[in-house]
Amino acid sequence: MENENLSKKILLYGGIAIAIIAVLAFFIVAYNNKESSSGSTATQAKASNQSATISSASEISSNTSNTNYSNSTQISSSSEVVNITNGGSYDLSGSYSQIIINTTKDVVLNLNNVEITNMSGPAINVIEADTVTIALTGTNKIISNTTEDLDGAIYSKADLVFSGTGSLEVKSNYDGIVSKDTLIIKSGNYIINATDDGIRGKDSVAIVDGTFTITAGGDAIKSTNDEDTSKGYIAIDGGTFNLTSVNDAIQAVTELVIKTGKFTIKTTGTSSEDSHKAIKAGTLIQIDGGTFDINATDDGIHSNGNVTINNGTITITSKDDSIHADGLVEINGGTISLTAAEGIEGTYVKINDGTINISAQDDGINAGKKSTAYTPTIEINGGNVTIKMGSGDTDGIDSNGNIYINGGTINITATSPFDYDGEAKYTGGTMIVNGEQTTTITSQMMGGGMQGGGMQGGGMMPNGGQQGGRPGMR
């Protein structure tokens, strides 16, 4: 009997031990996966030791559900509402009045020369699903008069993914394409005319590739989640964009990262109550490459946090600032041509490389106190900077704090080439002012005296040389 009880105890304790080991193994694997995932964020910002916290559009899209279905269900053309209540793949061609999806599973809609017209709500309405993928073949057209509650011609409460080689034309009296979760576009040709926003993803918008022609009475492309700092972002890996909007053309509540692409952007609004910026973000704009032709009635590139430009060909004509950051503007490369009231404005402006041409009516480069994270400073370490100022009370380089010139070539044509309230130090590089080479940084207001040469001004970032993070964080 004693041996029998002992055997039972051994079996019991052995079972408990195995269960504990299994649980520990599960958490170790989960932790390692988390570490691996957190270490794979794609695009690294060079400015201020700051990295973009979002993944690239390609990585985001690869993490979405890609359920493969060996068989698809053919849905015949219908003047009635088509209700999809089971997961699976569905082939559609011809004309429909409305498609409604309501399931907990993945759904794939294969649109092949489809036309959907609904004058009393969304043409495609996703009430519930895991992920809905819309694959485009041929020429597809959607016309919708939506309501304020269901405000997209394509409206989804689930993750929404677009792919395929076909085209999609959307006409809407409210928004064009809306996802209340993540919106991912892998490919396709999109022509969107919307009274309000063209493309809107609440949690995020990730665009891998595609061709986009958007005319919007509101914003052209936007992400809106302002309740979770890990969301509300836009990632663009490539594509061709022709965007015309009354308000902002591309707007992210948090981060906006562009790896490459061809962008032709025009904003037309003039109301002082609304924002009419071409590219706008709440915390960070990072541009790693691409071609940009921007004409804006407000700022061209605007961040309430920081702006980092690593490369690209950027041409901006704007009524206000061409490039603006409340915190840090850092330029590490690229070819940049700016025509504006002010060329570049930030609390801290740092130019390390690139070819920059500025034509301005107010200040060419301005450092003002717009963030508590930095002392107003303009630091030029390299590159070729050419500034041509309009007549009147205008400054080529104007800092409410300091100016440090450590390298590069700076060519300024202006009545007032420099203006600063703190100190100015020249340690290297070539300075040409009104056709004459000089090593002296003069000041219109004489706030920092007439200084030049010999002073070691390089790398004078705040906090003892630490380049910090986003505005508001020291």
N, C-alpha and C positions, 0 to 999 in steps of 0.2 A: 504493500500500500504506500509506504514511504517512497519507494522508487517510482511508483506511478505518479505520485504528487510531484516529485522532483522532475519527472519527464514533462509533466504539464507546465511547470514553472519555466523550464528551459524553452519549451515551445512558445509560451506566452512572451517571455522576455526576448526571445529571438525574433518574434514577429514585431514587437515594439521597436527593436533595434533596426530592423530592416525598414520599417516605416519612417523612422527618424532619418536614416541615411538617405532614403528617397526624397524626403522633404528638403534636406540640406542640399542634395544634388540639384533639385529643381531651382532653388534660390541662387545657387552658384551659377548655373547656366543662365538664369534670367539676368543676374547681375553682369555677367560677362557680355551678354548680348546688349545690355543697356550701355555698358562702357564702350563696346564696339560701335554701337549706333551713335553715341554722343561724340565719339572721336572722328566721325566721318562727315561732319559738316563740310560742305564743299568749298565755297568761295571764301578765301581768307582776305580780310581787309588789312592793308598795310598801315593805315593811319592809326596813330595813337595806341599801338599795340592792341588794337581793337579788331576782333573778328566778327564777321557777319554770323549771327547765330542760326540762320536758316540754311537749309540744304539747297542745292541747286534744283532747278525744275526737273532735271533728268533723274536725280535721286529721289525726289518726291514722287514722281510718276512711277518709278520702279517699285515703290513701296505700296502702291494701291493694288487692290484685288484684280487679278487678270484670269478669271475663271475661263477655262476653255470648254466649249460645248461642241460635241461632235455632231449634233443635229440641231437645226434651228426650226422654229415653228413659223410657218408662213401665215401672215395676217393679211387677208384680202382687203382691198380698198373698201371704205365704208363711210357713209354719211352719218353714221351713229358714233357714239363715244366708244372707244376701244379701251376696255379695262384689263390690265395685266395684273394678276394676283398671285402668280407663281414665278419663281426665279427661272432663268433660262435665257436662251438666245432667240430673238424674234426678227424675222425678215419682213420689211415693209417696203412697198413700192406702190405708187399711185397716189390717190387723194384721200385725205382723212379729215374728220372734223375735230377730233381731240384724242390724245393718248393719255391715259391715267395709269400710273404704276403705284401699286399698294401691296408690298410684300416685304418680308424680312430678308429676302435672299438677294443675290446679285442678279442684275438684269442687263442684257446687251440688246440694244436696238440697232439693227443694221438698216440704215436708211439708204435706199437706192432709188434716186429720182422721185422723192416724196414731196408732196405738198400738203401742208396742214394749215387749215384756216379756222380760227375760232374767234368770233367777235364778242365773246362774253367770258373770257378767262384765258389762262395759259393754253397754248397749243399742246405742249407737253407738260404734264403736271405730275411730279413725283411726290406723292404723299408720304411714302415710306419705302425704303429699300436699304440694302447694305451699301452697294456701289452700283451706280447706273453708268454704263458705257454707251456712248452714241458713236457708232462707226459710220463714216460718210463714204458713199460711193455715188458718182454721178452728180447731178445738180438737184439740190434740195431747197425748199422754200417754206418759210413759216411766217404767217401773218396772224397777229393777235391783238385784240383789244382787251387788256388785262384790267384787274382791279387793284386798288391800293394795297390790299392784303396779300394778294397773289400777283406780285407786280412784275413778273417776268414772262415773256413769251415762252421761254423754256424756264420752268420754275421747279427747283428740286430742294427737298429737305434732307437729301442724302448727298454723299460724295458724288460728284459728277465728273466724268471723264469723256473727252472728245478725241477721236482718232480717225484715221482713214485718209484717202487721197481725194475725196470728193469735195464739194463746196456746200456751204449753207448760207442762205440769205434769210435774214430775220428783220421783220418790220414790227415795231411795237409802239403802242401809245404810252407805255411806261418804260420798263427796262427790257433789254434784249435777252441776255442769258444770265440766270441767277442761280447760285447754289448757296444754301444756308450753311453748308459745311465747306469742304475743300473743292475747288474747281481746278481741274487739270486739263490742259489742251496739249496734245502730243503732236498733232498735225492737222492739215485741212486748210481750206480757203473759206474765210468768213467775211460776209458783207452785212453789216449791222446798221440799221437806222432806228434810233430809239429817241423818244421824247425826253427821257431822263437818262439813265446810265446804260452804256453798251454792254459791258461784261462786269459782273459783280460776284465775287466769292467772299462770303462772310469770314471764314477762318483763314483762307489763303487763296491766292491765284498763282498757279505754276504753269508757265508756257514753255514747252520744249522747242516747238517749231510751228510754222504755219504762216499764212498770209492773212492780214487783218486790215479791212477797210471799215472804219467805224465813224459814224456821224452821230453825235450824242448831244442832247440838250442839257445834260448834266455832266457827269464824268464819263470818259471813254472806258477805262479799265480801273477797277478799284477793289480793295479788300477792306472790310469794315469792322472787324472784331476789335473793339477797344476795351474789352473786359479781361482779356488774357494776353499778357505781354509776349507769350510764345506764339501767338497767332496774329492775324491782321497783317500779314506780309505778302509781298509779291516777289516771285523769282522768275526771271526771264532768261532762258539759255540761248534763244535765237528766234528768227522769224523776220518777216517784213511787215511793218506797221505804218499805215496811213491813218492818222487819228485827227479828227476835228471835233472839238468839244467846246461848249459854252463855258463850262467850269474846268476842273482839272482834267488833264488828259490821262495821266497815270497817277493813281493815288493809293498809297499804303498807309495804314494807321501806324504800323511799326517800321519794319525794314523793307527796303526795295533794293534788290540786287540784280543787276543786268550784266550778263557775261558777254553777250554779243547780240547782234541784230542790226537791222536797218530801220531807222525811225524817221518818219516825216510827221511832225506834230504841229498843230495849230490850235491855239485857244482864242476864242472870240469874245468872251464876256467882258463887260466893263462895269458891272455893278460893284459898288464898294462893300456890299453886304456878303458877297460870295467870293470864293477863291477861284482864280483863273490861271493856275500855274500849269506848266507843261508836265513836269515830273516832280512829284511831291511825296514826302514820307515824314513820319513822326519822329523816328529815332536815327535812322541811317539810310543814306543813299550811297550805294557802291556801284561804280561803273568800271568794268574790267576791259571793255572793248565795245566795238560797234560803231556805226555811223549815225549821227544825229543831225537833223535839220529842223530847228525849232524856231517857231515864231509865236511869241506869247504876249498877251495883253497884261500879264502879271509877271512873276518871276519865271525864268526858264527852268532852272533846277533849284528846288527849295527843300531843305530839311529843318525840322525843329530841333534836330540833334546835330549829326555830323554828315559831311559829304566827303567821300573818297573817290578820286578819279585815278585809276591806274593806267588806263590806255583808252584809245578810241579817237575818232575824228568827230568833233563836236562844234557845230555852228549854231549860235543862238542870237536871235534878235528879240529883245524884250523891252517892254515899257518900263519895267522896274529893274530888279537885279537879274543879271544873267545867271549867276551861281550864288546861292545864298545858303548859309548854315548858321543857326543860332550858336552853335558850338564851334567845331573845327572844320575848316576846309583844307584838305590835303590833296595836292596834285603830284602824282608820281610819274606821269607820262601822258602821252597823247598829243594831238594837234587840236588846239582850241581857239576858236574865233568868236569874239563876243562884241555885240553892239547893243548898248543899253544905257539907262540912266546911270547905273553902277555896274561895273563888270563883275567883280568878285567881292562878296561881303561875308564876313564871319567875325566871331570874337577872336579866333586865332586862325590866321591864314598861313599855310606852310606850303611852299613850292619847292619840290625837290628835283623835278625834271619836267620835260615837255616843251612844246612850242606854243606860246600863248600870245594872241594878238587881241588887244582890247581897244575899243573906241567907245568913249563914255562922255556923258554930259555932266555928271556930278563927280564921282570918284572912280578912278580906274580900279584900284584895290583898296578896300576899306576894312579896318578892324574896329568894331564898336563893341560896347559892353552889352551883349545880348545873352550872355550865359555867365553864371557864377563859377563855372568849372575852369575858366581860363582868364588870364590877364590879356586885354586887347593887345595883340602882337601880329606883326607881319614878318615872316621869316622866309628868306629866299636863299636856297642852297645850291640851286642849279637850274638848268633849263634856259630857254630863250624867251624873254618877256618883252613885248613891245606894247607901249601904252601911248595912245594919242587922245588928248583931251580937247573938249570943246572950249570955247572962249568963256570968260566970266570967272566966277568964284568956284573954280574946279581944282581938284588935287589929283595928281597921278597916283601916288601912294599915300594914303591917309590913315593914320593909326591914332586911336584915342589912348594908346599906350606906347608900345615900343616898335622899333623897326630894326631888324637884323639882316644884313646882306653879307652872305658868306661865300657866294659863288654864283655862277651863271652869267648871263648877259642880259642887262636891263637897259632898254632904250626908251626914254620918256620924252614926249613932246608936250609941254604944258607950261602955262604961266606959273603955276605952282607945282613943281615936280613932287615935293615931299611936304607932309605935314604930320607932326606927331606931338603928343603931350607928355611922353615919358622920355626914354633914351633912344638914341640911334647909334648903331655900331656897324662899321664896314670892315670886314676882314678879308674879303677876296671877291673875285669876279670882275666883270667889266660893267661900269655904269656910264651910259651916255645920256646926257641931258641937253635937249635942244641942239643936238648936233655936236656937242663938246664932251669929250671923255673927262670924267672926274672921279675923285675918290672921296668926295665930301657929300654928306647927306644934310642938306639944308632943311630948315623948317619954316613954313610960312608964318606960323604962329610963334616960332622960336621957343616952343614949350620945352624942348629938350636941348636947346643950344645948337651950335653948329659943330657937329662932331664928324670924325671920319678917320679911317685907317687905324691899324694896330690893335684895336680892341678885339678881344676874343668873344665874339657874339654868337658863335655857332650853337645850335641845339638848345636855345634858351626856352624850352617848354616849361610850363608851370610845374609846381610841385617838385622842384629840385631835379628837373630834367625828365621826370616820368611823364610820358605823353598821355596818361590818363585814359578815361573811357568816355562815356557819353556825357553830355551836359547834365549838370546836377550831381555828378559823381566826382569826387575829388580824389 
